[in-house]
Amino acid sequence: MSAALPKVRLNREHCRTLLHQMVRIRRFEEKCAELYTLEKIRGFLHLYIGEEAVATGVMQALEPNDAVVATYREHGHALLKGVPAGAIMAEMYGKQEGCSRGRGGSMHLFDAETRFYGGNAIVAGGIPIAVGLALADKMANKKRITACFFGEGAVAEGEFHESLNLAALWRLPVLFVCENNRYAMGTALDLSESETDISAKAASYNLASEGVDGMDVVAVEVATRRAVHAIRETGEPHFLECRTYRFRAHSMYDPQFYRAKDEVEEWKDKGPIKRFTEWALDVGELRPEDIEEIEQDVAREISEAVAFAESGTWEPVEDLLRDVGAEKRI
């Protein structure tokens, strides 16, 4: 007999959890933007502001032993997977106390202990890794799921199609999560794809596929729980297209000439945190004091993370060749 599908219980405790996780991501990203302007964080920086409902809703349905693979916009995913905020911030600073010893930075967060496997800078680069992880679990008879996050820009890459095809053929326990923020790096979806329904593209590979409002954290959680339940029951892959929107530029270097400011403001008005908070207050599942407590808790966590990064140490010069596989040749 198959197990019953777990239900989402929207009581006060769960509403606090959902809001707390979204606010953690939002405030962490805002602090990263501030530190970037102060040149504390260098290199490329891609912020997740506006998309918080996707990572939050999906992570609610996963278990600690499930793996997560993400893109270069992955700070929020790492936080919610359990990577300490201090280790993430130290990595952003380039300090050796960072989760990748300061060698990866913003785009290459990694933590094997929590089964967070990147942080991948290559568009679609994490998708084959997720398929490989799921194949390893299946061969070892481990009942685990690999959740793989990527943007709609990945749909134009060959790895996307090859990976979905193999996952369906080999019946691998992968949850593919497309975070469709409509612009990839800077090109509107309808200018790059003849079929803009990404879930329909995925369904063509004969795997279960669903589109969901990625600005609604509850809708994302409900859809994810359905998908995760089915994967655990059948071992077969599922695909979620979460239709969302990023409020900030593609990266800190992006002048974003490709979209109108009015459009961005319109989307901000229906942002996931604003939308969920207003609903929860209206129905009485959250109270003003809940929101105040959440903000205080998050502010404390981020302040401690920044202090940890500030007090971190640079990797010694003599260790720069550590873990380098190629031999020095004269």
C-alpha positions as CSV (number, residue, x, y, z in Angstrom):
1,M,0.0,0.0,0.0
2,S,1.4,3.4,-0.9
3,A,1.9,6.0,1.8
4,A,-0.6,8.9,2.0
5,L,0.4,12.2,0.6
6,P,1.6,14.5,3.4
7,K,-0.6,17.6,3.8
8,V,0.5,21.2,4.2
9,R,-0.8,22.4,7.5
10,L,-1.0,26.2,7.5
11,N,-1.0,26.8,11.2
12,R,0.8,29.7,12.9
13,E,4.0,27.6,13.5
14,H,4.3,26.7,9.8
15,C,3.5,30.2,8.6
16,R,6.3,31.5,10.9
17,T,8.6,28.9,9.4
18,L,7.8,29.9,5.8
19,L,8.1,33.6,6.5
20,H,11.3,33.2,8.5
21,Q,13.0,31.3,5.7
22,M,12.1,33.8,3.1
23,V,13.2,36.7,5.2
24,R,16.5,34.9,6.0
25,I,17.2,34.8,2.2
26,R,16.0,38.3,1.5
27,R,18.0,40.0,4.3
28,F,21.1,37.9,3.6
29,E,21.1,38.9,0.0
30,E,20.5,42.6,0.9
31,K,23.5,42.4,3.2
32,C,25.6,40.8,0.4
33,A,24.7,43.7,-2.0
34,E,25.7,46.2,0.7
35,L,29.0,44.4,1.3
36,Y,29.7,44.2,-2.4
37,T,29.4,48.0,-2.7
38,L,31.9,48.3,0.2
39,E,34.3,45.9,-1.8
40,K,34.1,43.3,1.1
41,I,32.8,40.9,-1.5
42,R,34.4,40.8,-4.9
43,G,33.9,39.1,-8.2
44,F,30.5,38.2,-9.5
45,L,27.4,38.4,-7.4
46,H,24.0,37.1,-8.4
47,L,21.2,37.9,-6.0
48,Y,18.0,35.8,-5.3
49,I,15.8,38.7,-4.2
50,G,12.2,38.2,-5.4
51,E,12.6,34.4,-5.9
52,E,12.6,33.4,-2.2
53,A,9.3,31.4,-2.4
54,V,10.8,28.8,-4.7
55,A,13.8,27.7,-2.5
56,T,11.6,28.0,0.6
57,G,8.7,26.0,-0.7
58,V,10.8,23.3,-2.2
59,M,13.0,22.8,0.8
60,Q,10.0,22.3,3.1
61,A,9.3,19.0,1.3
62,L,12.9,17.6,1.3
63,E,14.6,15.5,3.9
64,P,18.1,16.1,5.4
65,N,19.6,13.2,3.4
66,D,18.2,14.5,0.1
67,A,20.8,16.2,-2.1
68,V,20.5,19.7,-3.6
69,V,22.3,21.0,-6.7
70,A,21.9,24.7,-7.6
71,T,23.2,27.4,-9.9
72,Y,25.3,30.5,-9.3
73,R,22.3,32.2,-7.7
74,E,22.4,29.8,-4.8
75,H,23.0,31.6,-1.5
76,G,19.4,31.1,-0.4
77,H,19.4,27.4,-1.3
78,A,22.6,26.8,0.7
79,L,21.2,28.6,3.8
80,L,18.0,26.6,3.7
81,K,19.9,23.3,3.1
82,G,21.6,23.9,6.4
83,V,25.0,25.4,5.4
84,P,25.8,27.9,8.3
85,A,25.4,31.5,7.4
86,G,28.8,32.3,8.7
87,A,30.4,29.7,6.5
88,I,28.6,31.1,3.5
89,M,29.5,34.7,4.3
90,A,33.1,33.8,4.9
91,E,33.2,32.1,1.5
92,M,31.8,35.3,-0.1
93,Y,34.7,37.2,1.6
94,G,37.2,34.6,0.3
95,K,38.2,33.5,3.8
96,Q,39.5,30.0,4.4
97,E,36.7,29.5,7.0
98,G,34.2,29.6,4.1
99,C,32.4,26.4,3.1
100,S,34.7,26.1,0.1
101,R,37.8,27.3,1.9
102,G,37.4,30.7,0.3
103,R,38.3,29.3,-3.1
104,G,34.8,29.3,-4.6
105,G,33.2,32.6,-3.6
106,S,29.6,33.5,-4.4
107,M,29.1,31.1,-7.3
108,H,30.7,28.0,-5.9
109,L,29.2,27.3,-2.5
110,F,29.6,23.6,-1.6
111,D,29.1,21.6,1.6
112,A,29.2,17.8,1.5
113,E,28.1,17.4,5.1
114,T,24.6,18.9,4.3
115,R,24.7,17.3,0.8
116,F,24.7,20.7,-0.9
117,Y,26.6,20.1,-4.1
118,G,26.9,23.6,-5.6
119,G,26.9,26.4,-6.6
120,N,27.7,25.8,-10.3
121,A,28.8,28.8,-12.5
122,I,28.1,27.1,-15.8
123,V,24.5,27.5,-17.1
124,A,22.9,24.0,-16.9
125,G,26.1,22.6,-15.5
126,G,24.5,21.3,-12.3
127,I,21.8,19.3,-14.1
128,P,24.1,16.3,-15.2
129,I,25.6,16.3,-11.7
130,A,22.2,15.9,-10.2
131,V,21.4,13.0,-12.6
132,G,24.8,11.4,-11.6
133,L,24.0,11.8,-7.9
134,A,20.6,10.2,-8.4
135,L,22.0,7.3,-10.4
136,A,24.6,6.7,-7.6
137,D,21.8,6.6,-5.0
138,K,19.7,4.2,-7.2
139,M,22.7,1.8,-7.7
140,A,23.4,1.9,-4.0
141,N,19.7,1.3,-3.2
142,K,19.6,4.5,-1.2
143,K,16.1,6.0,-1.0
144,R,17.1,9.6,-1.5
145,I,16.1,12.4,-3.8
146,T,18.3,14.9,-5.6
147,A,16.7,18.3,-6.1
148,C,18.2,20.3,-9.0
149,F,17.6,24.0,-9.3
150,F,18.3,25.9,-12.6
151,G,16.9,28.9,-14.5
152,E,15.0,28.8,-17.8
153,G,18.1,29.9,-19.6
154,A,19.4,26.3,-19.0
155,V,16.6,25.0,-21.3
156,A,18.6,26.2,-24.3
157,E,21.6,24.0,-23.4
158,G,22.1,20.5,-24.5
159,E,22.7,19.2,-20.9
160,F,19.1,20.0,-20.1
161,H,17.7,17.8,-22.8
162,E,20.3,15.0,-22.3
163,S,19.8,14.9,-18.6
164,L,15.9,14.8,-18.7
165,N,16.1,12.1,-21.3
166,L,18.5,9.9,-19.2
167,A,16.6,10.5,-15.9
168,A,13.3,9.4,-17.6
169,L,15.0,6.4,-19.3
170,W,16.7,5.2,-16.2
171,R,13.9,6.1,-13.8
172,L,16.1,8.2,-11.6
173,P,14.9,10.0,-8.4
174,V,15.5,13.6,-9.5
175,L,13.3,16.6,-8.8
176,F,14.1,19.1,-11.5
177,V,13.1,22.6,-10.4
178,C,13.2,25.3,-13.1
179,E,13.2,28.8,-11.6
180,N,11.8,30.6,-14.6
181,N,12.5,34.3,-13.9
182,R,11.6,35.2,-17.5
183,Y,14.8,36.8,-18.6
184,A,17.7,34.3,-18.2
185,M,20.7,36.6,-18.2
186,G,19.0,39.4,-20.1
187,T,16.8,38.0,-22.9
188,A,13.1,37.7,-22.6
189,L,11.9,34.1,-22.7
190,D,9.7,34.6,-25.8
191,L,12.8,35.9,-27.7
192,S,14.8,32.8,-27.0
193,E,12.3,29.9,-27.0
194,S,9.6,29.1,-29.5
195,E,7.8,27.2,-26.8
196,T,7.6,29.3,-23.6
197,D,5.9,26.7,-21.5
198,I,8.9,25.0,-20.0
199,S,6.8,22.4,-18.2
200,A,5.5,21.3,-21.6
201,K,9.1,20.9,-22.9
202,A,9.9,18.7,-19.9
203,A,6.8,16.6,-20.4
204,S,8.0,15.7,-23.9
205,Y,10.6,13.5,-22.3
206,N,7.8,11.4,-20.7
207,L,8.2,12.5,-17.1
208,A,5.6,14.1,-14.9
209,S,5.7,17.8,-15.2
210,E,3.9,20.7,-13.6
211,G,3.9,24.5,-13.7
212,V,3.4,26.5,-10.5
213,D,3.2,30.1,-9.3
214,G,6.7,30.6,-8.0
215,M,5.7,33.8,-6.2
216,D,3.4,31.8,-3.9
217,V,5.4,29.9,-1.3
218,V,2.4,27.7,-0.3
219,A,1.7,26.7,-3.9
220,V,5.4,25.8,-4.4
221,E,5.4,23.7,-1.2
222,V,2.1,21.9,-2.1
223,A,3.4,21.1,-5.7
224,T,6.8,20.0,-4.3
225,R,5.2,17.7,-1.7
226,R,3.2,16.0,-4.5
227,A,6.3,15.6,-6.6
228,V,8.5,14.4,-3.8
229,H,5.8,11.9,-2.7
230,A,5.6,10.5,-6.2
231,I,9.4,10.2,-6.5
232,R,9.7,8.4,-3.2
233,E,6.9,6.0,-4.3
234,T,8.0,5.3,-7.8
235,G,11.7,6.3,-8.0
236,E,10.9,8.3,-11.2
237,P,11.8,11.9,-11.9
238,H,9.5,14.9,-11.7
239,F,9.7,18.4,-13.1
240,L,8.5,21.7,-11.6
241,E,8.5,24.9,-13.5
242,C,8.3,27.7,-10.8
243,R,7.3,30.9,-12.6
244,T,9.0,33.7,-10.6
245,Y,10.7,37.0,-11.1
246,R,14.0,38.5,-9.8
247,F,13.8,42.0,-8.5
248,R,17.5,42.8,-8.9
249,A,19.7,42.7,-12.0
250,H,21.1,39.4,-13.3
251,S,24.3,40.3,-11.5
252,M,25.8,43.4,-9.9
253,Y,27.3,44.3,-13.2
254,D,24.0,44.2,-15.2
255,P,22.5,47.6,-16.2
256,Q,19.3,45.7,-17.1
257,F,18.3,47.7,-20.2
258,Y,16.2,44.8,-21.3
259,R,13.2,45.4,-19.0
260,A,11.2,48.4,-17.9
261,K,11.4,49.8,-14.4
262,D,7.6,49.9,-14.2
263,E,7.5,46.2,-14.8
264,V,9.9,45.5,-12.0
265,E,7.9,47.7,-9.6
266,E,4.7,45.9,-10.6
267,W,6.3,42.5,-9.8
268,K,7.6,43.9,-6.5
269,D,4.1,44.7,-5.5
270,K,3.2,41.0,-5.7
271,G,6.5,39.7,-4.3
272,P,6.5,36.5,-2.3
273,I,7.2,38.0,1.2
274,K,4.8,40.9,0.8
275,R,2.1,38.6,-0.6
276,F,2.5,35.9,2.1
277,T,2.7,38.3,5.0
278,E,-0.4,40.2,4.0
279,W,-2.4,37.0,3.6
280,A,-1.1,35.5,6.9
281,L,-1.9,38.7,8.8
282,D,-5.3,38.9,7.2
283,V,-6.4,35.4,8.1
284,G,-4.9,35.6,11.6
285,E,-2.2,33.0,11.2
286,L,0.5,35.6,11.9
287,R,0.6,38.5,14.2
288,P,2.7,41.7,14.0
289,E,4.8,40.5,16.9
290,D,5.7,37.4,14.9
291,I,7.1,39.5,12.1
292,E,9.1,41.6,14.5
293,E,10.6,38.5,16.2
294,I,11.5,37.0,12.8
295,E,13.2,40.2,11.7
296,Q,15.2,40.4,14.9
297,D,16.2,36.7,14.7
298,V,17.4,37.1,11.1
299,A,19.2,40.4,11.9
300,R,21.1,38.6,14.7
301,E,22.0,35.7,12.4
302,I,23.3,37.9,9.7
303,S,25.2,40.1,12.0
304,E,27.0,37.1,13.5
305,A,27.7,35.8,10.0
306,V,29.4,39.1,9.0
307,A,31.4,39.1,12.2
308,F,32.5,35.6,11.5
309,A,33.6,36.5,8.0
310,E,35.3,39.7,9.1
311,S,37.4,37.7,11.7
312,G,38.2,35.0,9.2
313,T,41.7,34.4,7.9
314,W,43.2,34.4,4.4
315,E,44.6,31.1,3.1
316,P,48.4,31.1,3.4
317,V,50.3,31.6,0.1
318,E,52.1,28.3,0.6
319,D,48.8,26.5,0.5
320,L,47.7,27.9,-2.9
321,L,48.7,24.6,-4.7
322,R,46.8,22.5,-2.2
323,D,44.3,20.2,-4.0
324,V,45.7,21.1,-7.4
325,G,45.9,17.9,-9.4
326,A,48.3,18.9,-12.2
327,E,52.0,18.7,-11.5
328,K,54.2,21.7,-12.0
329,R,56.2,21.4,-15.2
330,I,59.2,23.4,-16.1
